[in-house]
Amino acid sequence: MSTQQGRKVYTPDETEKHEMAGRMYEAVDLQLAIENGHLNSVEEILARLKLNADRLSKVLKLDTWVSSEDRLCLDLVETIQSAEKQSTR
């Protein structure tokens, strides 16, 4: 089924849903940080986004991740720290 030229309607799989959920959580985290006064300038927002992108890049290269029991919330910092601990053993 088509909607507009070059577009189609489809049912996303679980992987795609998880990716969208991750993007949503990142957007909500950023929104809350701004609303709670933790980020006050565009420069601070940019720095936070760069830090998160760096962490995500590191995590994507790892074989094991640390998350909540339901696997809905990936802990980037703990995942990186866990990998660093294992590499020093």
C-alpha positions in Angstrom: 0.0 0.0 0.0 1.3 3.5 -0.9 0.7 6.8 0.8 2.8 9.2 -1.2 5.3 8.7 -4.0 8.3 6.9 -2.6 6.6 5.9 0.6 4.9 2.7 1.8 2.9 1.5 4.7 4.3 -1.5 6.6 4.2 -3.3 9.9 7.4 -2.7 11.9 9.2 -5.7 13.4 10.3 -5.9 17.0 13.8 -4.7 16.2 12.4 -1.6 14.6 10.0 -1.0 17.5 12.9 -1.3 20.0 15.0 1.2 18.0 12.1 3.7 18.0 11.6 3.1 21.7 15.3 3.9 22.3 15.1 7.1 20.3 12.0 8.1 22.3 13.7 7.4 25.6 16.7 9.5 24.5 14.4 12.4 23.5 12.5 12.2 26.8 15.8 12.1 28.7 16.9 15.3 26.9 13.5 16.9 27.5 13.6 16.2 31.2 17.1 17.4 31.5 16.1 20.7 30.0 12.9 21.0 32.0 14.7 20.3 35.2 17.4 22.9 34.6 20.2 20.4 34.1 20.8 21.8 30.6 20.6 25.5 30.1 22.1 26.3 26.7 22.4 24.9 23.2 26.1 24.2 23.9 25.2 22.0 26.9 22.6 20.1 24.9 25.1 19.6 22.1 27.7 18.3 24.6 25.2 15.9 26.1 24.2 14.6 22.6 27.9 14.1 21.7 28.6 12.3 24.9 25.6 10.0 24.3 26.6 9.3 20.7 30.1 8.4 21.9 28.7 6.1 24.5 26.3 4.5 22.1 29.1 3.9 19.6 31.2 2.1 22.2 28.3 0.0 23.4 27.4 -1.1 19.8 30.9 -2.6 19.5 30.4 -4.7 22.6 29.2 -8.3 22.8 27.5 -8.0 26.2 25.3 -5.2 27.5 23.9 -4.3 31.0 20.2 -3.4 31.2 17.2 -3.5 33.5 15.8 -7.0 34.0 13.0 -6.4 31.5 15.7 -5.2 28.9 13.8 -2.0 28.3 16.5 0.3 29.7 20.0 -0.1 28.5 22.6 1.3 30.9 25.3 2.7 28.7 27.7 3.7 31.5 27.5 0.4 33.3 27.9 -1.5 30.1 31.1 0.4 29.2 32.4 0.1 32.7 31.7 -3.7 32.7 33.6 -4.1 29.5 36.5 -2.1 30.8 36.7 -4.2 33.9 36.7 -7.4 31.9 39.5 -6.1 29.6 41.8 -5.4 32.6 41.5 -9.0 33.9 
